[in-house]
């Protein structure tokens, strides 16, 4: 860890923070409660792009597709991978919604207390932390692998001293195939940092809610549901969970129990290859059938790039505008070399 420290000034708010030479500007800001836009945290999405007004930054491992050469020449940087080489002034977009509490990023140590196979290729990982982590329902943590890399996973429960992650196996994935589905065991020590992300429940919005989850995109939705229940929800909430087959459907019993005990909640499994309650189809198709007009709702989307893109199209066709739709937009590290323009969520960790 470097002892050299620089001052980073964030305009237009005039905030000044200290940032180590071996620390990214985004990390230093988030740890001081300065909430800058971000998503992927590894230089591939461009969400944290900012203008450098004064000083020098090491631009780090920024994807050439997310930070173009012309943008570099004009003084732009991706703050999630950029590190200071002098005192720096940047122009950042600091915008926090009403009713949203900002939780500074911290490091947490913990121990695995559950590692369960909940469906084909999906494991539920529960970690007991040495101190509780506060977060907004829908946010994610970075889980550190044994070789020091980090991978993002959405938080599936309420804030506290035990966190729950839903991990989908990825072929040759460093964190999944190479660790979580291979050597990781109950009793192992792990570490995480967080919370991260701008995909989370907006408590000030009181419209009926549509939750659209694909695969392990269910994780943040589970956190949102529990949060709504804990605060005495009185609006209608509908969850669509899309998976290919019955064997891929997980947390089904929990969701059925939750629906039975909360009259405001409706659970609609969506199987693209099997029938369920007489229906077969992808979430975007079923939502379009159920909501030919979705205006007046607020929607939260989490899933694969195709899932998010198709769900966005279905909702917008039903007259729900982008300002009423929340989702994660970022590049996965696997897309760095190709530069594919995709929409991804924190749940897609490899």
For each residue, the residues with C-beta under 8 A, 3 or more apart:
1: 20 22
2: 5 20 21 22 23
3: 20
4: 20 21
5: 2 18 19 20 21
6: 18 19 20 21 55 84 85 86 87 88
7: 16 17 18 19 87 88
8: 16 17 18 19 25 28 29 84 87 88 89 90
9: 14 15 16 87 88 89 90
10: 13 14 15 16 17 29 34 36 89 90 92 94
11: 14 53 89 90 91 92
12: 91
13: 10 34 92 94
14: 9 10 11
15: 9 10 32 34
16: 7 8 9 10
17: 7 8 10 28 29 32 34
18: 5 6 7 8 28
19: 5 6 7 8 23 25 28 83 84 88
20: 1 2 3 4 5 6 23 28
21: 2 4 5 6 83 84 85
22: 1 2 83
23: 2 19 20 27 28 83
24: 27 28 60 79 80 81 82 83
25: 8 19 28 29 57 77 79 82 83 84 88 90
26: 29 30 36 38 41 48 79 80 82
27: 23 24 30 31 80 105
28: 8 17 18 19 20 23 24 25 31 32
29: 8 10 17 25 26 32 34 35 36 79 92
30: 26 27 33 34 35 36 38 104 105 196
31: 27 28 104 105 106
32: 15 17 28 29 104
33: 30 102 104
34: 10 13 15 17 29 30 92 94
35: 29 30 94 96 102
36: 10 26 29 30 48 50 79 92 93 94
37: 47 48 92 93 95 198
38: 26 30 41 47 48 79 80 196 197 198
39: 45 47 48 197 198 328 329 330 346
40: 43 44 45 47 80 152 330 331 332 333 344
41: 26 38 80 142 150 152 196
42: 61 80 81 150 333
43: 40 60 61 62 63 66 67 78 80 81 336
44: 40 63 65 66 330 331 332 333 335 336
45: 39 40 48 66 329 330 331 344
46: 49 66 67 78 331
47: 37 38 39 40 329 330
48: 26 36 37 38 39 45 78 79 80
49: 46 66 67 71 76 77 78 79
50: 36 76 77 79 90 91 92 93
51: 74 75 76 77 90 91
52: 55 57 75 76 77 88 89 90
53: 11 75 89 90 91
54: 87 88 89
55: 6 52 84 85 86 87 88 89
56: 84 85 86 88
57: 25 52 77 82 83 84 85 88
58: 82 83 84 85
59: 62 67 72 77 78 81 82
60: 24 43 78 81 82 83
61: 42 43 81
62: 43 59 66 67 77 78 81 82
63: 43 44 66 67 78 331 336 339
64: 67 68 69 339
65: 44 68 331 336 339
66: 43 44 45 46 49 62 63 78 331
67: 43 46 49 59 62 63 64 71 72 76 77 78
68: 64 65 71 72
69: 64 72 73
70: 73 74
71: 49 67 68 74 76
72: 59 67 68 69 75 76 77
73: 69 70
74: 51 70 71
75: 51 52 53 72
76: 49 50 51 52 67 71 72
77: 25 49 50 51 52 57 59 62 67 72 82 90
78: 43 46 48 49 59 60 62 63 66 67 81 82
79: 24 25 26 29 36 38 48 49 50 82 90 92
80: 24 26 27 38 40 41 42 43 48
81: 24 42 43 59 60 61 62 78
82: 24 25 26 57 58 59 60 62 77 78 79
83: 19 21 22 23 24 25 57 58 60
84: 6 8 19 21 25 55 56 57 58 87 88
85: 6 21 55 56 57 58
86: 6 55 56
87: 6 7 8 9 54 55 84
88: 6 7 8 9 19 25 52 54 55 56 57 84
89: 8 9 10 11 52 53 54 55
90: 8 9 10 11 25 50 51 52 53 77 79
91: 11 12 50 51 53
92: 10 11 13 29 34 36 37 50 79
93: 36 37 50
94: 10 13 34 35 36
95: 37
96: 35 100 102
97: 100 202 204
98: 204
99: 202 203 204
100: 96 97 136 200 202 203 204
101: 134 136
102: 33 35 96
103: 134 135 136 195
104: 30 31 32 33
105: 27 30 31 193 194 195 196
106: 31 133 193 194
107: 191 192 193
108: 129 130 131 133 141 191 192 193 194
109: 129 130 189 190 191
110: 127 128 129 130 163 189 190 191 192
111: 127 128 187 188 189 190
112: 115 125 126 127 184 185 186 187 188 189 190
113: 126 127 128 162 186
114: 124 125 126 186
115: 112 123 124 125 126 180 184 185 186
116: 123 124
117: 122 123
118: 122 123 124 166 250 251
119: 122 243 247 248 249 250
120: 247 248
121: 168 169
122: 117 118 119 166 167 168 169 215 216 248 250
123: 115 116 117 118 166 167 169 180 181
124: 114 115 116 118 156 164 165 166 167 250
125: 112 114 115 153 164 165 166 167 180 184
126: 112 113 114 115 162 163 164 165
127: 110 111 112 113 162 163 165 190 192
128: 110 111 113 161 162
129: 108 109 110 132 133 161 162 163 192
130: 108 109 110 161
131: 108 161
132: 129 159 160 161
133: 106 108 129 141 159 160 161 163 192 194 195
134: 101 103 159 195
135: 103 139 141 155 159 194 195 200
136: 100 101 103 139 195 200 201
137: 155 158 200 201 220 223 224 226 227
138: 154 155 197 199 200 201 220 223 224 300 302 326
139: 135 136 154 155 194 195 196 197 199 200 220
140: 152 153 154 155 194 195 196 197 220 346 347
141: 108 133 135 152 153 155 163 165 192 193 194 195 196
142: 41 150 151 152 192 193 194 196
143: 150 151 152 153 165 175 190 191 192 349
144: 148 149 150 190 191 192 193
145: 148 149 150 151 174 175 178 179
146: 179
147: 174
148: 144 145
149: 144 145 174 175
150: 41 42 142 143 144 145 193
151: 142 143 145 174 175 349 350
152: 40 41 140 141 142 143 196 197 346 347 349
153: 125 140 141 143 165 166 167 219 346 347 349
154: 138 139 140 165 166 216 217 219 220 223 302 345 346 347
155: 135 137 138 139 140 141 163 164 165 194 195 219 220 223
156: 124 163 164 165 166 218 219 220 222 223
157: 160 162 163 164 222 223 226
158: 137 223 226 227 230
159: 132 133 134 135
160: 132 133 157 163
161: 128 129 130 131 132 133
162: 113 126 127 128 129 157
163: 110 126 127 129 133 141 155 156 157 160 192
164: 124 125 126 155 156 157 219 222
165: 124 125 126 127 141 143 153 154 155 156 219
166: 118 122 123 124 125 153 154 156 216 218 219 250 347
167: 122 123 124 125 153 175 176 180 181 216 349
168: 121 122 176 215 216 347 348
169: 121 122 123 173 176 177 180 181
170: 173 176 177 349 350
171: 177
172: 177 178
173: 169 170 176 177 178 349 350
174: 145 147 149 151 177 178 179 350
175: 143 145 149 151 167 178 179 180 349 350
176: 167 168 169 170 173 179 180 181 349 350
177: 169 170 171 172 173 174 181 182
178: 145 172 173 174 175 182
179: 145 146 174 175 176 182 183 184
180: 115 123 125 167 169 175 176 184
181: 123 167 169 176 177 184
182: 177 178 179
183: 179
184: 112 115 125 179 180 181 188 190
185: 112 115 188
186: 112 113 114 115
187: 111 112
188: 111 112 184 185
189: 109 110 111 112
190: 109 110 111 112 127 143 144 184
191: 107 108 109 110 143 144
192: 107 108 110 127 129 133 141 142 143 144 163
193: 105 106 107 108 141 142 144 150 196
194: 105 106 108 133 135 139 140 141 142 155
195: 103 105 133 134 135 136 139 140 141 155
196: 30 38 41 105 139 140 141 142 152 193 346
197: 38 39 138 139 140 152 200 328 346
198: 37 38 39 328
199: 138 139 220 300 302 326 327 328 345 346
200: 100 135 136 137 138 139 197 220 224 326
201: 136 137 138 224 227 228 300
202: 97 99 100 205 298 326
203: 99 100 231
204: 97 98 99 100
205: 202 298
206: 235
207: 235 296 297 298 324
208: 235 236 237 238 296 297 298
209: 228 235 236 237 238 297 298 299 300
210: 238 240 287 291 294 297 298 299 300 315
211: 221 224 225 237 238 239 240 299 300
212: 240 242 283 287 299 300 301 302 303 307 311
213: 217 218 221 239 240 241 242 283 301 302 303
214: 217 241 242 243 283 302 303 304 307 308
215: 122 168 218 242 243 248 303 304 307 347
216: 122 154 166 167 168 219 347
217: 154 213 214 220 221 301 302 303 304 307 345 347
218: 156 166 213 215 221 222 241 250 251 302
219: 153 154 155 156 164 165 166 216 222 223 302 347
220: 137 138 139 140 154 155 156 199 200 217 223 224 300 302 346 347
221: 211 213 217 218 224 225 239 241 300 302
222: 156 157 164 218 219 225 226 251 254
223: 137 138 154 155 156 157 158 219 220 226 227
224: 137 138 200 201 211 220 221 227 228 300
225: 211 221 222 228 229 237 239 258 265
226: 137 157 158 222 223 229 230
227: 137 158 201 223 224 230 231
228: 201 209 224 225 231 233 237
229: 225 226 232 233 258 262
230: 158 226 227
231: 203 227 228
232: 229
233: 228 229 237 262 264 265
234: 264
235: 206 207 208 209 264
236: 208 209 264 266
237: 208 209 211 225 228 233 264 265 266
238: 208 209 210 211 265 266 268
239: 211 213 221 225 255 265 266 267 268
240: 210 211 212 213 268 269 270 283 286 287
241: 213 214 218 221 249 251 255 267 268 269 270 283
242: 212 213 214 215 270 271 272 282 283 303 307
243: 119 214 215 248 249 250 269 270 271 272
244: 248 271 272 273 274
245: 248 249 271 273 274
246: 249 271 274 276
247: 119 120
248: 119 120 122 215 243 244 245 271
249: 119 241 243 245 246 252 269 271 276
250: 118 119 122 124 166 218 243
251: 118 218 222 241 254 255
252: 249 255 256 269
253: 256 257
254: 222 251 257 258
255: 239 241 251 252 258 259 267
256: 252 253 259 260 267
257: 253 254 260 261
258: 225 229 254 255 261 262 265 267
259: 255 256 262 265 266 267
260: 256 257
261: 257 258
262: 229 233 258 259 265
263:
264: 233 234 235 236 237
265: 225 233 237 238 239 258 259 262
266: 236 237 238 239 259
267: 239 241 255 256 258 259
268: 238 239 240 241 286 290
269: 240 241 243 249 252 276 277
270: 240 241 242 243 276 279 281 282 283 286
271: 242 243 244 245 246 248 249 274 275 276 279 280 281
272: 242 243 244 280 281 282
273: 244 245 280
274: 244 245 246 271 280
275: 271 278 279 280
276: 246 249 269 270 271 279 280
277: 269
278: 275
279: 270 271 275 276 286
280: 271 272 273 274 275 276
281: 270 271 272 285 286 289
282: 242 270 272 285 286 307 310
283: 212 213 214 240 241 242 270 286 287 303 307 311
284: 287 288 307 310 311 313 314
285: 281 282 288 289 314
286: 240 268 270 279 281 282 283 289 290
287: 210 212 240 283 284 290 291 294 311 314 315 318
288: 284 285 291 292 314 317 318
289: 281 285 286 292
290: 268 286 287
291: 210 287 288 294 297 315 318
292: 288 289 318
293: 318 319
294: 210 287 291 297 299 315 318 319 320
295: 318 319 320
296: 207 208
297: 207 208 209 210 291 294 320 324
298: 202 205 207 208 209 210 324 325 326
299: 209 210 211 212 294 311 315 320 324 325 326
300: 138 199 201 209 210 211 212 220 221 224 325 326 327
301: 212 213 217 307 308 311 312 325 326 327
302: 138 154 199 212 213 214 217 218 219 220 221 308 327 328 345 347
303: 212 213 214 215 217 242 283 307 308 311 345 347
304: 214 215 217 307 308 344 348
305: 308 309 342 343 344
306: 309 310
307: 212 214 215 217 242 282 283 284 301 303 304 310 311
308: 214 301 302 303 304 305 311 312 327 328 329 343 344 345
309: 305 306 312 313 343
310: 282 284 306 307 313 314
311: 212 283 284 287 299 301 303 307 308 314 315
312: 301 308 309 315 316 322 325 327
313: 284 309 310 316 317
314: 284 285 287 288 310 311 317 318
315: 210 287 291 294 299 311 312 318 320 325
316: 312 313 319 320 321 322 325
317: 288 313 314
318: 287 288 291 292 293 294 295 314 315
319: 293 294 295 316
320: 294 295 297 299 315 316 324 325
321: 316 324 325
322: 312 316 325
323:
324: 207 297 298 299 320 321
325: 298 299 300 301 312 315 316 320 321 322
326: 138 199 200 202 298 299 300 301
327: 199 300 301 302 308 312 343 345
328: 39 197 198 199 302 308 343 344 345 346
329: 39 45 47 308 343 344
330: 39 40 44 45 47 343 344 345 346
331: 40 44 45 46 63 65 66 335 336 340 342 344
332: 40 44 335 342 344 348 350
333: 40 42 44 336 350
334: 350
335: 44 331 332 338 339 340 342 344
336: 43 44 63 65 331 333 339
337:
338: 335
339: 63 64 65 335 336
340: 331 335
341:
342: 305 331 332 335
343: 305 308 309 327 328 329 330
344: 40 45 304 305 308 328 329 330 331 332 335 348
345: 154 199 217 302 303 308 327 328 330 348
346: 39 140 152 153 154 196 197 199 220 328 330 349
347: 140 152 153 154 166 168 215 216 217 219 220 302 303
348: 168 304 332 344 345
349: 143 151 152 153 167 170 173 175 176 346
350: 151 170 173 174 175 176 332 333 334
